[in-house]
Amino acid sequence: MISINLRETAKKKGYTLTDIANATHISMNTLSVLGRGDSKGIQFETLDKICQFLACTPNDILQFKNDSLDITVGTRPERIDKTLLFSGELLPISIAKQMSEGLTTSFRGHPFFIELPETSKGSTLVVKAGLTPHSVSHFFDRDTAGTSTYTLEESKKYLDSLTHTERDQLLISATTFARDRLAPEVFKDVSEVYAIWFSDPEHKGSLPMIPIDLTTA
């Protein structure tokens, strides 16, 4: 989906929406709707006026967001922000095909497969919701080790078909799996385990970028 990032762009340039309204004669009502991200679209003339005043490009104001989901495990982020910059290699988790047979049953089976580098000892685990999962070759869950996994395209279709509630359940299940299975059995020397709740712009109840310490959860 495409979202409008007007308020943040204006703030970076040192302007308010009122400044834009006074200079461009665009109504405050229009700018307020754009600033809240509630607008379903924007006229080219309006966009052009805003870009000229802020000395920016449409790419600074219009942002594409992928609202599908994936889960990865990696080292602790150097900083927690909208870009989620990680230090070190991310470890992908794939999703078993059996998940389509029923969320409750497959959640209990922990159908998450993790590929770990040999240098993972002593690092910090981070479980992150984000884009689409990649298939992996090394399975650590003995209960589902024989289960085939979705291809990249199949994973995307499956995740896009989930409701927000089902996505929440998926994230909760993955963080539980990381805490109960990965930390004690695979990362025996790990000092911290974190889950990152990645905000879904269409899910009004989610909170952006909340780190959860799973070692004490």
C-alpha positions in Angstrom: 0.0 0.0 0.0 1.0 3.6 -0.5 1.0 6.0 2.5 1.4 9.7 2.8 4.3 10.8 5.0 3.6 14.6 5.0 3.8 15.6 8.7 7.2 13.8 9.2 8.6 15.3 6.0 7.5 18.8 6.9 9.0 18.4 10.4 12.4 17.4 9.0 12.4 20.5 6.9 11.5 22.7 9.9 7.9 23.5 8.8 4.4 22.9 10.2 1.2 22.2 8.3 0.2 25.8 9.0 3.3 27.0 7.3 2.5 24.9 4.2 -1.1 26.2 4.2 -0.1 29.8 4.4 2.5 29.5 1.6 0.6 27.3 -0.8 -3.1 28.2 0.0 -3.9 24.6 0.4 -6.7 24.3 2.9 -5.8 23.3 6.5 -8.5 20.6 6.3 -6.8 19.0 3.4 -3.4 19.2 5.0 -4.7 17.8 8.3 -6.2 14.8 6.6 -2.9 14.2 4.7 -0.9 14.8 7.9 -2.9 12.1 9.7 -2.5 9.7 6.9 -6.2 9.3 6.6 -6.4 10.5 3.0 -7.3 8.0 0.3 -5.4 9.9 -2.3 -3.8 13.3 -3.2 -4.1 15.5 -6.3 -1.0 16.0 -8.5 -1.4 19.7 -8.2 -1.6 19.6 -4.4 1.4 17.2 -4.3 3.4 19.5 -6.6 2.7 22.6 -4.5 3.8 20.8 -1.3 7.0 19.5 -2.9 7.9 22.9 -4.3 7.5 24.5 -0.9 9.3 21.8 1.0 12.0 21.5 -1.7 11.5 17.7 -1.7 10.4 15.0 -4.2 7.2 13.0 -4.2 9.3 10.0 -2.9 9.8 11.9 0.3 6.0 12.2 0.9 4.6 9.0 -0.7 5.9 5.8 0.8 5.2 2.2 -0.3 4.5 -0.2 2.7 4.3 -4.0 2.4 1.7 -5.1 4.9 2.5 -8.9 4.6 4.3 -10.6 7.5 7.4 -12.6 8.2 9.4 -13.5 11.2 13.2 -13.5 11.5 15.7 -14.1 14.3 18.9 -12.2 14.4 21.3 -10.1 16.5 20.0 -7.2 18.7 19.3 -4.1 16.6 21.8 -1.3 17.0 18.8 1.0 17.3 15.1 0.4 17.3 13.4 2.7 14.8 11.3 2.5 11.6 14.2 1.1 9.6 15.1 -1.6 12.2 18.8 -1.7 11.5 20.4 -5.0 12.7 24.0 -5.7 13.3 24.9 -9.2 12.0 23.1 -11.7 9.8 19.4 -12.2 10.1 18.2 -15.7 10.5 15.0 -16.5 8.6 12.1 -18.6 9.9 10.0 -20.4 7.3 6.3 -21.4 7.7 5.2 -25.0 7.5 2.5 -25.9 5.0 0.5 -27.6 7.8 -0.4 -24.2 9.1 -3.1 -23.9 6.5 -4.8 -27.0 8.0 -5.8 -25.0 11.2 -4.2 -22.3 13.2 -4.7 -23.7 16.6 -3.3 -27.2 15.9 -0.3 -26.0 14.0 0.5 -23.3 16.5 0.9 -26.0 19.2 3.3 -27.8 16.8 5.6 -24.8 16.6 6.0 -24.9 12.8 8.9 -22.5 12.7 12.2 -23.5 11.1 15.4 -21.6 11.8 18.7 -21.6 10.0 21.6 -20.7 12.3 25.2 -19.7 11.5 28.0 -21.2 13.5 28.8 -17.8 14.9 25.5 -17.4 16.7 26.8 -18.3 20.2 26.6 -15.5 22.7 24.5 -13.2 20.5 21.1 -11.7 21.2 17.9 -13.1 19.7 15.4 -10.7 18.1 12.1 -11.9 16.7 10.8 -9.4 14.2 7.6 -9.1 12.2 8.2 -7.6 8.9 8.0 -8.7 5.2 7.8 -12.2 3.7 9.7 -15.3 5.0 12.4 -17.1 3.1 12.5 -20.9 3.0 15.4 -22.4 5.0 17.1 -25.8 4.8 18.0 -26.5 8.5 15.1 -27.6 10.8 15.4 -27.5 14.6 11.9 -28.4 15.4 11.8 -32.2 15.7 8.0 -32.4 15.7 7.7 -31.0 12.2 11.1 -31.8 10.7 9.5 -33.8 7.9 7.0 -31.1 7.0 7.5 -29.4 3.7 7.5 -25.6 3.8 5.9 -22.9 1.6 7.8 -21.5 -1.2 8.4 -17.7 -1.1 5.4 -17.0 -3.3 3.2 -19.5 -1.4 4.3 -17.9 1.9 3.3 -14.5 0.7 -0.1 -15.7 -0.4 -0.7 -17.4 2.9 0.4 -14.5 5.1 -1.6 -12.0 3.0 -4.7 -14.2 3.6 -4.5 -13.9 7.4 -6.7 -11.7 9.4 -5.1 -9.2 11.8 -6.1 -11.5 14.7 -4.4 -14.5 13.1 -1.3 -12.4 12.4 -1.2 -11.5 16.1 -1.5 -15.2 17.0 1.3 -16.0 14.6 3.6 -13.5 16.2 2.8 -14.5 19.7 3.4 -18.2 18.8 6.7 -17.4 17.2 7.9 -15.4 20.2 6.9 -18.2 22.6 8.8 -20.6 20.4 11.9 -18.4 20.5 11.7 -18.1 24.2 10.9 -21.7 25.1 12.8 -23.6 22.5 15.5 -21.5 20.9 17.0 -19.8 23.9 17.5 -22.8 26.2 18.3 -25.4 23.5 20.1 -23.6 20.7 21.4 -20.4 22.3 22.6 -21.8 25.6 24.9 -18.8 26.2 22.5 -16.2 25.0 22.0 -13.3 27.4 19.0 -11.6 25.9 16.0 -12.5 23.8 13.9 -9.7 22.3 10.6 -9.6 20.3 9.9 -6.6 18.2 6.2 -5.9 17.6 6.2 -4.3 14.2 3.3 -1.9 13.7 0.8 -2.8 10.9 -0.6 0.5 9.5 -4.0 -1.2 9.0 -4.2 -2.5 12.5 -5.2 0.3 14.8 -4.6 -1.8 18.0 -0.9 -2.5 17.3 1.9 -0.5 18.9 5.0 0.4 16.9 8.4 -1.1 17.7 7.8 -2.3 21.3 10.8 -4.4 22.5 9.9 -7.3 24.8 12.5 -9.1 26.9 11.5 -12.7 26.4 14.0 -13.9 29.0 11.7 -12.7 31.7 8.4 -12.8 29.9 
